[in-house]
Amino acid sequence: MGLLDILKGMFGGKERKTLASKKFKCPNCGYKKITLDMERCPECGVHIKSMFRKKCPKCGALNELDAKICKECGYDFEAEIRAAKKRKWRCPRCGYQMDSYMSRCPVCGVRFG
């Protein structure tokens, strides 16, 4: 899950799923209804938390998927999201200043990307 996926989840749709309620596919057996609140995969019995990890970009340590801070180096995973929210773009057509996650200017309608 990249930054773009997180931002789309936060701002893209009406229904917002938390990471705990999102359904994943078991990489071991392919069972498609895995959630992070489950202890084990009902099909193959593999421990869920051991399958899904988030790699720290700073030190490379594997962390829990819902971790906010790296357990090894203290890297703040949510800092990237906060920085993206603060970043502003200026529309080349009308000059309106908007958030960086927007794909269209709300004033003049020009599309980006």
Backbone as JSON, one array per atom type, in Angstrom:
{
  "sequence": "MGLLDILKGMFGGKERKTLASKKFKCPNCGYKKITLDMERCPECGVHIKSMFRKKCPKCGALNELDAKICKECGYDFEAEIRAAKKRKWRCPRCGYQMDSYMSRCPVCGVRFG",
  "N": [[0.86, -1.17, 0.0], [0.76, 2.03, -1.04], [1.58, 5.56, -0.76], [-0.16, 6.95, -2.42], [-2.37, 5.24, -2.54], [-3.21, 5.37, 0.11], [-3.89, 8.08, 0.32], [-5.95, 8.18, -1.58], [-7.79, 6.58, -0.3], [-8.34, 8.16, 1.88], [-9.39, 10.52, 0.81], [-10.68, 9.96, -1.54], [-13.14, 8.46, -1.81], [-16.57, 7.92, -0.72], [-17.03, 5.93, 1.13], [-15.07, 4.96, 3.77], [-12.62, 2.82, 4.57], [-11.19, 1.28, 7.34], [-7.92, 0.11, 8.13], [-8.07, -2.21, 9.58], [-10.57, -3.24, 8.92], [-10.41, -3.74, 6.25], [-10.27, -6.07, 3.57], [-8.03, -8.69, 2.83], [-5.96, -10.76, 0.71], [-4.91, -14.01, 1.33], [-1.54, -14.75, 1.15], [-0.53, -17.25, 1.23], [-2.5, -19.33, 0.77], [-4.47, -18.16, -0.78], [-6.98, -17.42, 0.11], [-9.6, -15.09, 0.22], [-10.79, -13.42, 2.12], [-9.45, -12.29, 4.33], [-8.93, -10.49, 7.28], [-7.31, -8.01, 9.32], [-7.93, -8.24, 11.98], [-8.29, -10.87, 12.45], [-6.98, -13.88, 13.83], [-5.79, -16.17, 12.65], [-5.54, -17.57, 9.32], [-8.51, -18.88, 8.03], [-8.52, -20.95, 6.18], [-5.88, -22.07, 5.68], [-4.56, -21.82, 8.09], [-2.37, -20.22, 8.72], [-0.59, -17.79, 10.6], [-1.88, -14.57, 10.78], [-0.77, -11.94, 11.31], [1.9, -12.4, 10.84], [2.08, -12.55, 8.13], [1.56, -10.1, 6.84], [3.39, -7.3, 6.56], [4.99, -4.11, 7.08], [7.54, -2.41, 5.5], [10.18, -0.49, 6.73], [11.26, 2.52, 5.33], [13.58, 3.75, 6.07], [15.3, 2.14, 7.78], [14.77, -0.45, 7.02], [13.53, -2.37, 8.55], [11.0, -4.77, 9.41], [7.69, -4.07, 10.15], [4.57, -4.1, 12.01], [1.58, -4.04, 10.06], [-0.22, -2.02, 10.65], [1.3, -0.21, 12.05], [2.38, 2.9, 13.36], [4.78, 4.04, 13.89], [8.17, 3.12, 13.33], [9.48, 0.21, 14.81], [12.16, -0.22, 15.2], [13.85, 2.04, 14.42], [12.31, 4.27, 14.89], [11.11, 5.72, 12.87], [8.65, 7.81, 11.49], [5.83, 6.75, 10.07], [3.54, 8.06, 9.28], [4.29, 10.62, 8.77], [4.84, 11.18, 6.13], [2.32, 11.26, 4.99], [1.2, 13.41, 6.36], [2.88, 15.41, 5.4], [2.19, 15.42, 2.7], [-0.4, 16.35, 2.85], [0.06, 18.96, 3.61], [1.4, 20.02, 1.47], [1.09, 22.19, -1.28], [-0.34, 22.98, -4.45], [-0.29, 25.08, -7.32], [-2.66, 26.16, -9.58], [-2.04, 26.13, -13.03], [-3.58, 27.49, -14.84], [-5.57, 29.22, -13.61], [-4.44, 29.99, -11.21], [-5.27, 29.22, -8.7], [-4.72, 28.04, -5.42], [-4.21, 24.82, -4.28], [-4.65, 21.64, -2.56], [-2.15, 19.04, -2.69], [-3.05, 16.49, -3.36], [-5.19, 16.7, -5.02], [-6.71, 16.17, -8.19], [-7.88, 17.73, -10.03], [-8.58, 21.12, -10.76], [-10.65, 22.94, -8.63], [-11.76, 25.35, -9.31], [-11.4, 26.21, -12.06], [-11.43, 23.81, -13.41], [-9.36, 22.48, -14.75], [-7.44, 19.58, -15.48], [-4.99, 17.57, -13.8], [-1.98, 15.71, -14.25]],
  "CA": [[0.0, 0.0, 0.0], [1.58, 3.21, -1.16], [1.03, 6.83, -0.32], [-1.3, 7.29, -3.27], [-3.51, 4.43, -2.08], [-3.67, 5.91, 1.39], [-4.57, 9.34, 0.05], [-7.21, 7.87, -2.24], [-8.68, 6.08, 0.73], [-8.72, 9.25, 2.77], [-10.1, 11.6, 0.15], [-11.25, 9.56, -2.82], [-14.49, 7.92, -1.87], [-17.46, 8.18, 0.4], [-16.84, 4.91, 2.16], [-13.69, 4.91, 4.23], [-12.35, 1.58, 5.28], [-10.0, 1.28, 8.17], [-7.03, -0.98, 7.77], [-8.52, -3.43, 10.25], [-11.76, -3.78, 8.28], [-10.11, -4.04, 4.85], [-10.08, -7.5, 3.31], [-6.8, -9.02, 2.13], [-5.85, -12.11, 0.18], [-3.85, -14.77, 1.99], [-0.5, -15.09, 0.17], [-0.21, -18.67, 1.35], [-3.5, -20.21, 0.16], [-5.33, -17.42, -1.69], [-8.27, -17.09, 0.72], [-9.77, -13.67, -0.07], [-11.52, -12.67, 3.15], [-8.6, -12.1, 5.5], [-8.89, -9.16, 7.9], [-6.21, -7.94, 10.28], [-8.36, -8.6, 13.32], [-8.3, -12.34, 12.54], [-5.74, -14.45, 14.37], [-5.22, -17.08, 11.66], [-6.3, -17.79, 8.09], [-9.39, -20.02, 8.25], [-8.27, -22.01, 5.21], [-4.59, -22.76, 5.83], [-4.11, -21.75, 9.47], [-1.18, -19.39, 8.9], [-0.78, -16.63, 11.48], [-2.14, -13.41, 9.93], [0.16, -10.84, 11.55], [3.22, -12.72, 10.29], [2.04, -12.47, 6.67], [1.49, -8.74, 6.34], [4.34, -6.41, 7.24], [5.33, -2.85, 6.42], [8.99, -2.23, 5.56], [10.6, 0.87, 7.03], [12.14, 3.03, 4.27], [14.83, 4.25, 6.65], [16.2, 1.09, 8.28], [14.45, -1.73, 6.39], [12.92, -3.3, 9.5], [9.61, -5.12, 9.16], [6.8, -3.64, 11.23], [3.17, -4.46, 11.84], [0.99, -3.29, 8.97], [-0.9, -0.83, 11.16], [2.23, 0.55, 12.89], [2.53, 4.32, 13.03], [6.2, 4.35, 14.06], [9.04, 1.95, 13.2], [9.89, -0.31, 16.11], [13.62, -0.23, 15.28], [14.51, 3.35, 14.34], [11.4, 5.34, 15.27], [10.64, 6.45, 11.7], [7.23, 8.11, 11.55], [5.22, 6.38, 8.8], [2.48, 9.0, 8.94], [4.86, 11.93, 8.44], [4.71, 11.33, 4.68], [0.93, 11.64, 4.74], [1.03, 14.78, 6.85], [3.59, 16.3, 4.47], [1.39, 15.51, 1.47], [-1.56, 17.2, 3.13], [0.51, 20.34, 3.72], [1.9, 20.46, 0.17], [0.11, 22.91, -2.09], [-0.07, 23.21, -5.87], [-0.95, 26.25, -7.88], [-3.21, 25.86, -10.9], [-1.35, 26.92, -14.06], [-4.53, 28.29, -15.62], [-6.23, 30.3, -12.86], [-3.63, 30.39, -10.07], [-5.86, 28.77, -7.43], [-3.82, 27.2, -4.63], [-4.97, 23.66, -3.81], [-3.88, 20.55, -1.95], [-1.4, 18.27, -3.68], [-3.71, 15.25, -3.73], [-6.29, 16.98, -5.95], [-6.37, 15.89, -9.58], [-8.58, 18.7, -10.86], [-8.77, 22.42, -10.12], [-12.07, 23.14, -8.34], [-12.22, 26.64, -9.82], [-11.51, 26.26, -13.53], [-11.66, 22.46, -13.92], [-8.23, 21.88, -15.47], [-7.01, 18.3, -14.9], [-3.55, 17.41, -13.62], [-1.43, 14.36, -14.32]],
  "C": [[0.9, 1.23, 0.0], [0.87, 4.46, -0.67], [-0.2, 7.21, -1.13], [-2.54, 6.51, -2.86], [-4.08, 4.95, -0.78], [-4.44, 7.2, 1.17], [-5.9, 9.13, -0.66], [-8.23, 7.37, -1.24], [-9.19, 7.18, 1.64], [-9.64, 10.25, 2.08], [-10.89, 11.17, -1.08], [-12.7, 9.14, -2.81], [-15.3, 8.24, -0.64], [-17.26, 7.17, 1.51], [-15.36, 4.81, 2.51], [-13.5, 3.65, 5.04], [-11.11, 1.77, 6.14], [-9.17, 0.08, 7.76], [-7.49, -2.29, 8.39], [-9.73, -4.05, 9.55], [-11.53, -4.14, 6.81], [-9.83, -5.53, 4.68], [-8.83, -7.7, 2.45], [-6.87, -10.45, 1.61], [-4.68, -12.8, 0.87], [-2.79, -15.14, 0.95], [-0.13, -16.57, 0.19], [-1.19, -19.56, 0.58], [-4.44, -19.5, -0.81], [-6.71, -17.08, -1.15], [-8.45, -15.58, 0.69], [-10.45, -12.85, 1.01], [-10.74, -12.51, 4.44], [-8.73, -10.66, 5.99], [-7.81, -9.18, 8.98], [-6.64, -8.27, 11.71], [-8.49, -10.12, 13.51], [-6.95, -12.82, 13.07], [-5.03, -15.3, 13.32], [-6.11, -17.15, 10.43], [-7.2, -19.0, 8.3], [-9.15, -21.19, 7.3], [-6.99, -22.79, 5.5], [-4.02, -22.7, 7.25], [-2.87, -20.92, 9.73], [-1.52, -18.17, 9.75], [-0.84, -15.36, 10.63], [-1.08, -12.31, 10.09], [1.55, -11.12, 10.98], [3.25, -12.6, 8.76], [2.15, -11.05, 6.15], [2.37, -7.83, 7.18], [4.58, -5.16, 6.41], [6.83, -2.64, 6.61], [9.31, -0.75, 5.78], [11.53, 1.36, 5.92], [13.49, 3.51, 4.79], [15.79, 3.13, 7.03], [15.91, -0.29, 7.68], [13.8, -2.75, 7.32], [11.46, -3.56, 9.12], [8.77, -4.79, 10.38], [5.4, -4.17, 10.98], [2.56, -3.55, 10.78], [0.31, -2.01, 9.45], [-0.01, 0.03, 12.07], [2.32, 2.0, 12.41], [3.99, 4.75, 13.08], [7.0, 3.05, 13.96], [9.53, 1.51, 14.57], [11.41, -0.29, 16.29], [14.22, 1.18, 15.37], [13.61, 4.52, 14.72], [10.9, 6.18, 14.1], [9.13, 6.61, 11.76], [6.6, 7.83, 10.17], [4.17, 7.39, 8.35], [2.99, 10.39, 8.6], [4.73, 12.21, 6.94], [3.3, 11.79, 4.31], [0.69, 13.07, 5.19], [1.71, 15.78, 5.92], [2.8, 16.48, 3.18], [0.17, 16.39, 1.67], [-1.16, 18.68, 3.17], [0.96, 20.9, 2.37], [0.79, 21.11, -0.64], [0.59, 23.02, -3.53], [-0.8, 24.46, -6.3], [-1.4, 25.89, -9.3], [-2.53, 26.74, -11.95], [-2.31, 27.83, -14.85], [-5.07, 29.48, -14.81], [-5.45, 30.76, -11.63], [-4.18, 29.98, -8.72], [-4.89, 27.84, -6.71], [-4.64, 26.07, -4.01], [-4.05, 22.62, -3.2], [-3.27, 19.67, -3.03], [-2.09, 16.98, -4.12], [-4.83, 15.47, -4.76], [-5.84, 16.76, -7.39], [-7.03, 16.86, -10.55], [-8.74, 20.0, -10.08], [-10.26, 22.63, -9.87], [-12.63, 24.44, -8.91], [-12.44, 26.59, -11.33], [-11.66, 24.88, -14.17], [-10.51, 21.83, -14.68], [-7.76, 20.63, -14.72], [-5.48, 18.26, -14.82], [-3.18, 15.95, -13.78], [-2.02, 13.57, -15.39]]
}
